[in-house]
Amino acid sequence: MSALLGAFLALAGVPLFVLIAALALLGFYQGGIDLQVVFIEMYRLAGTPALTAIPLFAFTGFLLAESQAPHRLVRFSQVLLGWLPGGLAVMALVVCSLLTALTGASGMTIVALGGLLYPALQNQRYPEGFNLGLLTTCGSLGLLFPPSLPLIVYAIISQTPIDQLFRAGLLPGALLVVVLAGYCLVVGRRQHVPRARPAWREVAEVCRACTLELILPLVLFAGIYSGTIAPGEAAALAVGYVLVIEVVVYREVSLRRLPAIVRDTLVLVGAILVVLAAALAYTNYLVDAEVPSRLLAFIQAHVHSRLVFLLLLNAFLLVVGCMLDIFSALVVVVPLILPVAEAFGIHPVHLGILFLTNLEIGYSTPPVGLNLFIASLRFDRPITALARASLPFVLLLLLCLALITYLPWLCLAWL
């Protein structure tokens, strides 16, 4: 009955939170449990300490995207890396990763920076297919770096300490960037892309222009990793700091524009919180119905190797990443997979990094990866062309995924 209802609502285009809440209500009703428990579980979300970090970090990202900070970061990276063969492409990777880490939305990165970086790459004589593949895949490359919203959402769902996830994502995230940067250097050398050695005066100028923005991640990383400030406090600090520098110091975001930015932030955060609330209620029903334990029994009956389970998990999550946005995928899949993974001895933090790595690769994987659709609209290219252009990058990311999967110390070394 629940499966039929879920299929019908999904085909009818019902919003995800309505679908999940309806399944939870139906499940508890069939089990003879008072339906008030659904709303009690939803209310329990309000007491989650990490909850305040989500809207604050999201607002910080929207403010930075609205200002000229992305342009300054592009110029900063171009001056520092322009002497490398492929330096402009490496710069695109770094800047896109930083913006995605702050906003948690790959679509915003592609839209905000695509129009700036694509003409610059074309002028430097990079192949068009390489440019399209680079900007399509690196739109979601920063999801493992703090203060990534998907990391926070996973922490809430799995009840894992956020600071551990922040630390765990650094090495895997750096691995993804370094491997793709190496490919960019190879392409730049092969295409004889022109290089430029900037004058010291130019380096000093761009460093001075970006000083205020560069201070923020350094302070946040140092505070969170040292345990001096909690993630929620770091988020509040980030909002106050960015408001001052973008509204008061640079005056690139007017007071008249702030209500619209707040509205855009609330639309994103509201959607996340509503889905999270419904998902918590549905998760409670799944536990009461012993769905995770039955799923575990089925897997244990057919899969006896931890390595095989990890391989199947990656394949499953890649498909999920193609079909669902990252927040929906987290709230739907994590409660089911987490107890099964723990039974196979997989650390929850390692599992979280695997989830996000798979889902960010799935964004660029055909046939329905979200990045492909957004890039198709942004660059006015067919999805098939973007899928072909993204293939080398996706293959390299899959290689990194294999390393992250079977070398868990990459995630757990700093815990």
N, C-alpha and C positions, 0 to 999 in steps of 0.2 A: 504493500500500500504506500509506504513512504517513498519507495523508489519510483513508483508510478507518478505520485504527486510531484516529486522533484523533477522528473523528466518533463512533465506537462508544464510546470511553471517555468523551467529553463527554456523550453521551446517557445513559450509565450512571451519571452523577453522580460520576465519579472526581474527586478533588481536583486542583486546577490543577497543583500541583508534580509529582504522579504522572504526569499527562498530558504535561507538558513533558519530564520526564525520560525517559518511555517513548519519546517521539518522537525524542529525542536518541540513546538507546541503539539504537533501530531504524535510524536514519539512519547512524550510524557502523558498525553491523554490516553493513548492506547495502553500505557503501563499503569493507569489508574493513579497517577501522581498529580497532586495539586498544581495547576498551571502557574500559580504564583511563583514557583521556583524558577521559571524562565526569566521573569523580571527581576528576581533577586540576584540571579547570576549576572544579568546585564548591569544591575546597579553595582555589583561587586567590582566592576571595571573602574568605577570612579575612585576606588581606594587604592588603585595600583600606583606605587610611588613613581614609576617611570613614565606615567601618562603625560605629565606636564612637559616632558622633553619633546614630544611629538609636535604639538602646535608651535612651540617656540623655535625649534630648529627649522621647521617648515617656513615660518615667517622670515627667519634669517635668510634662507635660501631665496625666497621670492624677492626680498629687498635687494640682495646682491645681483640677482638676475635683472632686475629693473634698472639698476644703476649702470654706470660705465665700468664697473669692476671687471667684467669679463674682457672688455677691450684692453684694459690696463694689464691684466694677467697674460693675455695673448702677446702684447708687446714685450712684456717682461721676459716671457719664455723665448720669444723669437730672438731677442738680443743675446740671451745667455746661451741658446742652443743653435743659433744660426750658423756657427762655424762647423757643425757636424754635417756629414752627408746624410740628408734626411732629417736634419734638425727641425725644420718646420713641421714635419709629420709627427716627430716625437713631442714637440710642443703641443700639437693638437691633442695627443693622447693625455698629456699631463693636465692641460687646462680642462678638458672635458671630464676627466676623472675628478678633479677638484669640485667642479660645478655640480656633477651628479652626486657626489658625496654630501654636498650641502643641501641640495634640493630633494634628493631621493627619487627624482623623476627623470628617466632617460629621455622622454619626449621633450621636456623643457630644454634639455641640453642640446638636442639636435636642432630644435627650432631657434634657440637663442644664439648658438654659435655656428650653426651650419652656414648661414648667410655670410658670416665673417670669414670663416676658415676655408670654405670651398673655393672662392675666387682666389684666395692667397695661394692655395695649393696648385690650382690650375696655372697661375702666373709663374710658379716655380718649375713648371714642366713635369710635374708628377703625372703619371697615367691617370686618365679619368676614372677607370674602373677601380684603381687603388684608392683614389680620393673618396669615391662613393662608399667603398667597403670600409675604409677607415672611419669615416664620420658616422656610418650606420652602426658599427659595432662598438665604437668607443663612447657612444651615447649612454651606455649602461655600465661602463667600466669601473666607475667609482663606488659601486654599491657595497663593497667590502670595507671601505674606509669610513671611519667615524667622521661626522655624526649621522651616518646613514639611517634614514627612517626605517627601511626594511629590517635592519639589525635590531632596532628598538622594538619593532613589532614582534619579531621572532622572540626576543627576550621576554616580552610580556606573555606571549602564548605558551612558551616552554618553561617559564619561570626560571630563566637563566640570568645570572648577573650581567648587566649591560656592560660593565667595565671589562669583564672577561671577553665578551664578544668583540668589543672594540679592539682589545689587544690581539685577539685571535685573528682578526681580519687583516692585520697589517702585512704580515709576510705573504699570505696568499694573494692579497691585492697587489702588492709590489711585484710578485712573480708574474701576474697577468700583464702588468704594465711593462715590465722589463722585457718579457718575451716578445710582445708586440712592438716595442721600441727597437729591438734587435732586427725584426723584420723590416721596419721602416728604414733603418740604416742601410740594410742590404739593398732595398729598392732605390734609395737615394743615391748610393754609390753606382748601382747598375745604370741608372738613368742620367748620371752625371749632373745631378741637380746643383745649381750654383750655390756656393757658400760665401759667407761674409763674416769677416772678423770685426766686431764692433770696436769702436774707440772707447777708451776708458771713460771718457766724458759721457758717452751714450749709456754705458753700463750704470754709471752713477746716477744718471738722470732717471732711467726706468726703475732702478731700485728705490730711489726717493719717491717716485710716483706711486709705487705699490707698497710702500712700507706699512701703511695703516692696515691694508687688507692682509698682508702677510703675517702681521703680528697675531691676528685672531687665531688661525689654526695652531700656531706654535703655543700660544697660551692655553688653548683648549686641550691639546694633546698632553702638554706637560701637567696640567692640573688633573685631568682624568686619570692618566696613567700613574701619577704619583699618589693618587688617592686624596689629594688636597681638596678637590671639589667633586661633588656628585654630578652625574649627567644632567639632572634637572637644573642644578645651579649653573652648570656650564651653558646650558641652553638659554637661561635668563641672562647670563653675562653676554652671550653672543648677540642676543636681540638688542640689548641696551647699547652695546658697542657699535653694532652696525647702524642702528638708528642715528647715533651721534655722528659717525663719520660720513654717512651717505646723505643725511638730511641737513645736518648743521655745518659740517666741515666742507664737504664737496658740493653740497646743495644740488645733487643730481636727482634726488627723489623729493618732489615737492610735497608739502603738507596736504595739498589738494589731492594728490595721487594716493596717499596712504589708505584712505577708506577702500579704494578699489583693490589694493594689494592685500589688505586684511580680508576682504571678501573672497578673493581668489584662494587665500590660505585656508579660510574656514570651509570653503567648498571641498578642498582636498582633505583636510583633517577631519571634517565632519563625516565624509564618506568612509574614511579609515576607521573612525571610532564607532560608527553605527555597525559596520561589518564586524568589527572586533567584538562588540557587545553581543550581537546575535551569535557569533561563533563560540563565545564562551558558554552561552546557554546550550548550544547544540553539542559542544564538547562534553558537557556534563551529562547530557542524555546518552551520548555514545559510550561513556564510561559506565553509566548505570546499565546500559544494554549489553555490556561486555563485548562491544564490537572490536576494540583493540586486541583483547585477549584472544578472540576467535580468529582475527586476522593473523596474529602471531602464531597460533596453532597451525593455521593453514600453511604459512610460510615455512615454519619449522618442519612440517611434514614433507615439503617439496624442495626446500633449500637448506642444505646442511653446512655450507661454507660461508664464512663471513665475507670473503673476497667476492664470491658470486653474488651475495646479497647486495654488496656495495655497487657492483656492476649493474644489477637490475634496478637498484634505486636511482642511479644516475640516468639510466635510459628512461625510467618513468618520469623523473623530474624534468628532463629535457622536453618531453612531450607536454607536461603540465605548463612549463614555461612558454611554450608556443601557444597554448590555448587560453591561458588566464593571465591577467595582470598580476604583478608580483605580490600585492597585498592580498588579493583574493586567494591566490595559490597558497600563501602562508597560512591563512586562517582556516582554509579547508583541509589542507594536507598534513600540516604539522601535527595536529592532535592524533591523527591516525598512525603516522609513521614513527613518532617519537618513542612510544613504548616498545615497538618492534625493534627499532634500532638499538635501544638500550639493552634489550635481550641479547643482541648480537655483540654487546660490549663496545658500542660506538658512543663516544662521549657526546653529550648534548651540544657542547660548544662546537666540536668538530662537525656534527650533523648540521648545525646552523650555517656554518661556512659552506658546506656542501650544498645545502638548499639554495643559498643566495648565488653561489657560483653557477649552478645549473640553471637557475631561473634567469640570470643575466645573460647567459649564453643562449637560452631559449628565446630571448627577446629578438635575437638576430638570426634565428634558425627558420628556414622555410618549412611549410608553406605559409604559416600565419603568424610569424614572429612580429610583435608589436613595432619594433624598431623599423622593420621593413616598410610597414604602412606609413609610419610617420615620415621616414626619409623619402618615400615615394611622393608624398605630398609636398615636402619641403624642397626637394630638388627636381620635381616634375620628371621623374623617371619611372618606368614600369617596375613592378615588384620583382619580376623575373630577372631583370638586369641587376637590381640591387642584391638579390639572392646570390647570383653568380659572383658579383664583386665582393661580397662578404665572405665567400667560401674559404679563402686562404686564412682570414682572420679567425673564423669559427674553428677551423681545424687546429690552429695554434692554441686557441683557448681550450679546446677539448684535450689537447696534450697537457696543458697546465692542470686541467680538471683531474686527469689521471694521477698526476703527481700529488695534488692536494688530497685525493681520495686515499691513496695507498701510502702516503707519508704523513700521517696525522700530526707528527711533531711540528709540521709547518704551522698548524693552527694552535697547538697546545704548548709550544715551547715557552711562551711568556706567561702562562697562567700561574 
